[in-house]
Amino acid sequence: MHITRLSIERVRNIKMAALPCLQPFNVFYGKNGSGKTSVLEAIHLLATGRSFRTHLPRNYIQHEQSHALIFAQAGQDKIGIQKMTSGEQVIKVNGDSIATQGQLAKLLPLQLIEPQSTDIIDHGAKPRRQLLDWLMFHVEPDFYTTWQAYTRALKQRNSLLKVQRQLTLLDLEPWNRLLSEYGEILHHQRASIVQRWNTFFQQDIQYLLPDVEIRLEYSAGFHEKEGLLQQLVLAHEKDKERRYTEYGPHRADLRLKTALGDADTVLSRGQKKLLIMALKLSQIAMLHASNKETVVLLDDLTAELDYAAQRRLLERLSQLGSQVFLTTLDHELVQKHLHDLSIFYQLFNVDNGEIHRIHADQQHAESTVHND
């Protein structure tokens, strides 16, 4: 669903901001340090309970303030989150408190696109696994429950491995069975979703990188032919030495393969950025095919993407029915893209934490001057 109203209080240098009349595309421009990215951070906090810039609430809550507050009207729902410096939070939907962020995330699917970041490709399996699990969470109804059960069993097994040096196979047997039961389910769910995802991905990678053939390959995190239970049994002595569980879906990976090898070693930095966009666009497309709309945060669009890539990204997001919140230093260039693509948008100027809505007549005047 789309956000129609947003209010932000005490997030970094934004003391208080009320943003009514939000549109499918919302453009925030201003100088570096003006607070543009803080708007995206606030929306990310609302949808996920986490900042994408820091793990510590005191870093994004205004100095000498006890809490930050973000509220949104999204469809028929009124959603609010209060984040305290202590790390505690209060989440309400339509006035009712909810216990977990997962309940809220279901209401507001959100993707963050940072063109300057290549972490998904260059920083190991964890960010790719997280990317896959975001998709799993939104398209596989039983995934989250299974994932929680697997994670609890994994923590118990790892705790035993850390504190008891004389563990026998019999001591680990109950946890091995739980891990294998839930782990096999997770594996088959992930493998099935990756197969479906790859169909959508091929469309978007051809759109953004037509000269490079790339495929998605899912690696289970254990030897599938042996089965997870058998592998846990065989590995228990080494696991005791390592003091953690080596095999299982927590070690899974989404491998990005080209004809010449792994994407991280073959592709240029520019190609990697387009690959990441294709991964995320194809996930959005998969949700769109299930009649689910995604809110997209697009930080610093014009900083590292060339003109053609900017145009293709905006056009594709519009085709997918996404609501987009984007930041830029060059709003005139973004306006030209949106005007040429016939995309309706709202423009906001951000200056030292103050957010000013630019009215339609001003937008038209600025766009006309630039196009002339």
TIKOLKOL-512406 format. One record per residue (C-alpha): z, y negated, x. Coordinates in steps of 0.05 Angstrom, whole numbers, plus 5000, padded with zeros to 4 digits. Layout:
<rs>
+------+------+------+
!    w !    v !    u !
+------+------+------+
!    Z !    Y !    X !
...
+------+------+------+
</rs>
This chain:
<rs>
+------+------+------+
!    w !    v !    u !
+------+------+------+
! 5000 ! 5000 ! 5000 !
! 4990 ! 4928 ! 5021 !
! 5045 ! 4877 ! 5036 !
! 5037 ! 4816 ! 4991 !
! 5099 ! 4778 ! 5014 !
! 5139 ! 4779 ! 5077 !
! 5202 ! 4743 ! 5100 !
! 5232 ! 4746 ! 5170 !
! 5300 ! 4720 ! 5191 !
! 5330 ! 4717 ! 5261 !
! 5278 ! 4758 ! 5298 !
! 5270 ! 4729 ! 5368 !
! 5250 ! 4656 ! 5361 !
! 5234 ! 4662 ! 5287 !
! 5295 ! 4633 ! 5253 !
! 5267 ! 4640 ! 5183 !
! 5196 ! 4649 ! 5158 !
! 5169 ! 4662 ! 5089 !
! 5097 ! 4687 ! 5084 !
! 5070 ! 4690 ! 5013 !
! 4999 ! 4706 ! 4991 !
! 4984 ! 4756 ! 5047 !
! 4913 ! 4782 ! 5048 !
! 4877 ! 4845 ! 5072 !
! 4868 ! 4811 ! 5140 !
! 4921 ! 4763 ! 5167 !
! 4909 ! 4726 ! 5232 !
! 4966 ! 4695 ! 5272 !
! 4946 ! 4649 ! 5329 !
! 4984 ! 4605 ! 5378 !
! 5002 ! 4598 ! 5451 !
! 5036 ! 4652 ! 5492 !
! 5109 ! 4656 ! 5474 !
! 5099 ! 4621 ! 5407 !
! 5124 ! 4681 ! 5367 !
! 5058 ! 4714 ! 5345 !
! 5077 ! 4783 ! 5369 !
! 5147 ! 4775 ! 5339 !
! 5114 ! 4776 ! 5270 !
! 5083 ! 4843 ! 5285 !
! 5150 ! 4867 ! 5314 !
! 5185 ! 4848 ! 5249 !
! 5135 ! 4888 ! 5207 !
! 5143 ! 4947 ! 5255 !
! 5219 ! 4943 ! 5247 !
! 5211 ! 4942 ! 5171 !
! 5166 ! 5003 ! 5170 !
! 5196 ! 5046 ! 5225 !
! 5266 ! 5019 ! 5239 !
! 5245 ! 5009 ! 5312 !
! 5216 ! 4954 ! 5355 !
! 5154 ! 4971 ! 5396 !
! 5178 ! 4923 ! 5450 !
! 5251 ! 4943 ! 5464 !
! 5301 ! 4997 ! 5447 !
! 5360 ! 4948 ! 5442 !
! 5370 ! 4909 ! 5377 !
! 5405 ! 4852 ! 5415 !
! 5339 ! 4839 ! 5451 !
! 5302 ! 4821 ! 5386 !
! 5360 ! 4794 ! 5344 !
! 5367 ! 4719 ! 5356 !
! 5418 ! 4697 ! 5408 !
! 5489 ! 4691 ! 5380 !
! 5468 ! 4722 ! 5313 !
! 5497 ! 4787 ! 5287 !
! 5436 ! 4814 ! 5251 !
! 5362 ! 4806 ! 5235 !
! 5333 ! 4813 ! 5165 !
! 5262 ! 4831 ! 5143 !
! 5240 ! 4836 ! 5071 !
! 5172 ! 4852 ! 5040 !
! 5139 ! 4861 ! 4974 !
! 5091 ! 4921 ! 4980 !
! 5055 ! 4941 ! 4917 !
! 5109 ! 4947 ! 4864 !
! 5164 ! 4960 ! 4915 !
! 5213 ! 4911 ! 4945 !
! 5232 ! 4934 ! 5015 !
! 5286 ! 4906 ! 5060 !
! 5319 ! 4924 ! 5126 !
! 5378 ! 4893 ! 5161 !
! 5387 ! 4909 ! 5235 !
! 5453 ! 4895 ! 5269 !
! 5467 ! 4884 ! 5343 !
! 5512 ! 4945 ! 5339 !
! 5452 ! 4988 ! 5324 !
! 5471 ! 5000 ! 5252 !
! 5421 ! 4986 ! 5197 !
! 5417 ! 4979 ! 5122 !
! 5353 ! 4997 ! 5086 !
! 5340 ! 4982 ! 5013 !
! 5281 ! 4998 ! 4968 !
! 5282 ! 4963 ! 4900 !
! 5356 ! 4948 ! 4910 !
! 5376 ! 5020 ! 4924 !
! 5401 ! 5040 ! 4993 !
! 5364 ! 5097 ! 5027 !
! 5393 ! 5141 ! 5081 !
! 5335 ! 5153 ! 5128 !
! 5278 ! 5114 ! 5158 !
! 5233 ! 5173 ! 5142 !
! 5237 ! 5156 ! 5068 !
! 5214 ! 5086 ! 5082 !
! 5159 ! 5108 ! 5130 !
! 5128 ! 5148 ! 5074 !
! 5122 ! 5085 ! 5032 !
! 5091 ! 5043 ! 5087 !
! 5046 ! 5082 ! 5136 !
! 5037 ! 5037 ! 5197 !
! 4994 ! 5040 ! 5259 !
! 5002 ! 4996 ! 5320 !
! 4940 ! 4983 ! 5361 !
! 4951 ! 4949 ! 5429 !
! 4883 ! 4943 ! 5463 !
! 4917 ! 4929 ! 5530 !
! 4954 ! 4996 ! 5530 !
! 4927 ! 5063 ! 5554 !
! 4994 ! 5100 ! 5551 !
! 4969 ! 5153 ! 5503 !
! 4919 ! 5176 ! 5555 !
! 4955 ! 5161 ! 5621 !
! 5029 ! 5174 ! 5608 !
! 5033 ! 5249 ! 5597 !
! 5038 ! 5292 ! 5535 !
! 5095 ! 5257 ! 5498 !
! 5057 ! 5197 ! 5470 !
! 4999 ! 5243 ! 5449 !
! 5049 ! 5290 ! 5415 !
! 5080 ! 5230 ! 5379 !
! 5011 ! 5207 ! 5357 !
! 4997 ! 5276 ! 5328 !
! 5064 ! 5280 ! 5294 !
! 5053 ! 5212 ! 5261 !
! 4992 ! 5242 ! 5228 !
! 5030 ! 5306 ! 5211 !
! 5085 ! 5266 ! 5178 !
! 5036 ! 5231 ! 5131 !
! 4989 ! 5288 ! 5113 !
! 5030 ! 5352 ! 5117 !
! 5085 ! 5352 ! 5064 !
! 5129 ! 5405 ! 5097 !
! 5123 ! 5381 ! 5168 !
! 5183 ! 5335 ! 5173 !
! 5232 ! 5387 ! 5145 !
! 5206 ! 5440 ! 5192 !
! 5206 ! 5392 ! 5252 !
! 5279 ! 5373 ! 5237 !
! 5300 ! 5446 ! 5233 !
! 5264 ! 5463 ! 5298 !
! 5295 ! 5402 ! 5334 !
! 5365 ! 5422 ! 5312 !
! 5356 ! 5493 ! 5338 !
! 5327 ! 5467 ! 5403 !
! 5386 ! 5421 ! 5415 !
! 5435 ! 5479 ! 5403 !
! 5398 ! 5524 ! 5451 !
! 5394 ! 5470 ! 5504 !
! 5468 ! 5455 ! 5496 !
! 5485 ! 5528 ! 5510 !
! 5439 ! 5528 ! 5571 !
! 5474 ! 5467 ! 5599 !
! 5547 ! 5487 ! 5590 !
! 5548 ! 5562 ! 5597 !
! 5524 ! 5591 ! 5663 !
! 5538 ! 5664 ! 5645 !
! 5494 ! 5666 ! 5583 !
! 5466 ! 5733 ! 5562 !
! 5403 ! 5745 ! 5522 !
! 5449 ! 5766 ! 5465 !
! 5482 ! 5696 ! 5466 !
! 5414 ! 5663 ! 5458 !
! 5386 ! 5712 ! 5408 !
! 5403 ! 5672 ! 5343 !
! 5373 ! 5609 ! 5372 !
! 5312 ! 5645 ! 5398 !
! 5299 ! 5671 ! 5328 !
! 5308 ! 5603 ! 5296 !
! 5265 ! 5569 ! 5348 !
! 5209 ! 5620 ! 5341 !
! 5212 ! 5619 ! 5265 !
! 5205 ! 5544 ! 5258 !
! 5164 ! 5536 ! 5322 !
! 5110 ! 5583 ! 5298 !
! 5106 ! 5545 ! 5232 !
! 5101 ! 5479 ! 5269 !
! 5047 ! 5506 ! 5314 !
! 5003 ! 5531 ! 5257 !
! 5012 ! 5466 ! 5219 !
! 4993 ! 5425 ! 5279 !
! 4933 ! 5469 ! 5298 !
! 4906 ! 5464 ! 5227 !
! 4914 ! 5388 ! 5224 !
! 4881 ! 5378 ! 5292 !
! 4821 ! 5418 ! 5268 !
! 4814 ! 5372 ! 5207 !
! 4829 ! 5310 ! 5249 !
! 4774 ! 5327 ! 5299 !
! 4722 ! 5319 ! 5244 !
! 4744 ! 5248 ! 5230 !
! 4752 ! 5234 ! 5304 !
! 4681 ! 5253 ! 5321 !
! 4655 ! 5201 ! 5272 !
! 4697 ! 5145 ! 5302 !
! 4686 ! 5163 ! 5375 !
! 4611 ! 5164 ! 5363 !
! 4617 ! 5096 ! 5331 !
! 4657 ! 5065 ! 5389 !
! 4633 ! 5107 ! 5449 !
! 4565 ! 5137 ! 5430 !
! 4547 ! 5156 ! 5501 !
! 4609 ! 5199 ! 5515 !
! 4623 ! 5267 ! 5485 !
! 4698 ! 5277 ! 5475 !
! 4735 ! 5332 ! 5437 !
! 4807 ! 5343 ! 5417 !
! 4841 ! 5407 ! 5440 !
! 4910 ! 5427 ! 5417 !
! 4956 ! 5461 ! 5466 !
! 5014 ! 5498 ! 5433 !
! 5067 ! 5490 ! 5488 !
! 5072 ! 5566 ! 5495 !
! 5025 ! 5626 ! 5502 !
! 5000 ! 5639 ! 5432 !
! 4980 ! 5711 ! 5444 !
! 5050 ! 5730 ! 5467 !
! 5084 ! 5693 ! 5411 !
! 5141 ! 5644 ! 5419 !
! 5198 ! 5694 ! 5409 !
! 5172 ! 5740 ! 5463 !
! 5163 ! 5682 ! 5511 !
! 5233 ! 5655 ! 5498 !
! 5261 ! 5725 ! 5513 !
! 5221 ! 5732 ! 5577 !
! 5238 ! 5661 ! 5601 !
! 5313 ! 5663 ! 5588 !
! 5333 ! 5673 ! 5661 !
! 5290 ! 5615 ! 5685 !
! 5314 ! 5573 ! 5626 !
! 5385 ! 5585 ! 5650 !
! 5365 ! 5559 ! 5719 !
! 5329 ! 5499 ! 5690 !
! 5384 ! 5488 ! 5638 !
! 5333 ! 5471 ! 5584 !
! 5281 ! 5507 ! 5541 !
! 5214 ! 5507 ! 5575 !
! 5169 ! 5536 ! 5521 !
! 5157 ! 5515 ! 5450 !
! 5123 ! 5462 ! 5406 !
! 5166 ! 5408 ! 5439 !
! 5120 ! 5419 ! 5499 !
! 5055 ! 5416 ! 5459 !
! 4998 ! 5370 ! 5479 !
! 4936 ! 5340 ! 5450 !
! 4884 ! 5346 ! 5505 !
! 4826 ! 5298 ! 5508 !
! 4767 ! 5333 ! 5539 !
! 4699 ! 5308 ! 5563 !
! 4641 ! 5347 ! 5591 !
! 4664 ! 5325 ! 5661 !
! 4738 ! 5339 ! 5653 !
! 4801 ! 5308 ! 5625 !
! 4794 ! 5238 ! 5596 !
! 4849 ! 5209 ! 5639 !
! 4811 ! 5224 ! 5703 !
! 4739 ! 5213 ! 5680 !
! 4739 ! 5152 ! 5635 !
! 4741 ! 5079 ! 5657 !
! 4797 ! 5034 ! 5632 !
! 4750 ! 5003 ! 5581 !
! 4729 ! 5071 ! 5555 !
! 4801 ! 5093 ! 5550 !
! 4817 ! 5034 ! 5506 !
! 4760 ! 5052 ! 5459 !
! 4782 ! 5125 ! 5459 !
! 4852 ! 5105 ! 5436 !
! 4823 ! 5061 ! 5382 !
! 4780 ! 5120 ! 5358 !
! 4841 ! 5165 ! 5356 !
! 4879 ! 5116 ! 5313 !
! 4820 ! 5096 ! 5269 !
! 4806 ! 5169 ! 5255 !
! 4878 ! 5179 ! 5234 !
! 4873 ! 5119 ! 5187 !
! 4808 ! 5149 ! 5160 !
! 4843 ! 5215 ! 5147 !
! 4897 ! 5181 ! 5107 !
! 4845 ! 5138 ! 5071 !
! 4810 ! 5202 ! 5050 !
! 4876 ! 5223 ! 5017 !
! 4881 ! 5155 ! 4981 !
! 4935 ! 5129 ! 5028 !
! 4928 ! 5059 ! 5056 !
! 4953 ! 5042 ! 5126 !
! 4982 ! 4976 ! 5150 !
! 4953 ! 4961 ! 5219 !
! 4986 ! 4917 ! 5272 !
! 4934 ! 4893 ! 5322 !
! 4963 ! 4855 ! 5380 !
! 4922 ! 4808 ! 5422 !
! 4853 ! 4829 ! 5396 !
! 4811 ! 4785 ! 5442 !
! 4850 ! 4796 ! 5507 !
! 4818 ! 4860 ! 5533 !
! 4762 ! 4880 ! 5485 !
! 4691 ! 4855 ! 5493 !
! 4655 ! 4820 ! 5436 !
! 4621 ! 4883 ! 5410 !
! 4684 ! 4925 ! 5410 !
! 4722 ! 4870 ! 5373 !
! 4668 ! 4868 ! 5320 !
! 4665 ! 4943 ! 5311 !
! 4741 ! 4950 ! 5306 !
! 4748 ! 4897 ! 5253 !
! 4689 ! 4924 ! 5214 !
! 4717 ! 4995 ! 5215 !
! 4787 ! 4972 ! 5193 !
! 4755 ! 4935 ! 5135 !
! 4716 ! 4997 ! 5114 !
! 4779 ! 5038 ! 5114 !
! 4816 ! 4991 ! 5066 !
! 4871 ! 4977 ! 5117 !
! 4914 ! 4915 ! 5113 !
! 4912 ! 4883 ! 5182 !
! 4960 ! 4836 ! 5217 !
! 4930 ! 4812 ! 5282 !
! 4948 ! 4764 ! 5336 !
! 4902 ! 4725 ! 5381 !
! 4896 ! 4665 ! 5428 !
! 4824 ! 4654 ! 5406 !
! 4827 ! 4647 ! 5330 !
! 4758 ! 4615 ! 5326 !
! 4726 ! 4677 ! 5355 !
! 4765 ! 4721 ! 5306 !
! 4745 ! 4676 ! 5248 !
! 4672 ! 4682 ! 5268 !
! 4677 ! 4758 ! 5267 !
! 4711 ! 4758 ! 5199 !
! 4663 ! 4707 ! 5170 !
! 4602 ! 4746 ! 5194 !
! 4631 ! 4811 ! 5166 !
! 4648 ! 4778 ! 5100 !
! 4721 ! 4797 ! 5107 !
! 4771 ! 4755 ! 5068 !
! 4830 ! 4733 ! 5111 !
! 4889 ! 4687 ! 5116 !
! 4901 ! 4645 ! 5178 !
! 4970 ! 4627 ! 5205 !
! 4988 ! 4581 ! 5263 !
! 5051 ! 4601 ! 5302 !
! 5086 ! 4548 ! 5343 !
! 5155 ! 4560 ! 5374 !
! 5176 ! 4608 ! 5320 !
! 5150 ! 4564 ! 5263 !
! 5095 ! 4597 ! 5222 !
! 5046 ! 4552 ! 5184 !
! 4996 ! 4578 ! 5134 !
! 4927 ! 4546 ! 5143 !
! 4896 ! 4532 ! 5075 !
! 4826 ! 4554 ! 5057 !
! 4795 ! 4486 ! 5064 !
! 4823 ! 4479 ! 5135 !
! 4799 ! 4549 ! 5152 !
! 4729 ! 4533 ! 5128 !
! 4727 ! 4468 ! 5167 !
! 4750 ! 4502 ! 5232 !
! 4701 ! 4559 ! 5222 !
! 4643 ! 4511 ! 5208 !
! 4657 ! 4470 ! 5270 !
! 4659 ! 4533 ! 5313 !
! 4595 ! 4562 ! 5283 !
! 4558 ! 4496 ! 5291 !
+------+------+------+
</rs>
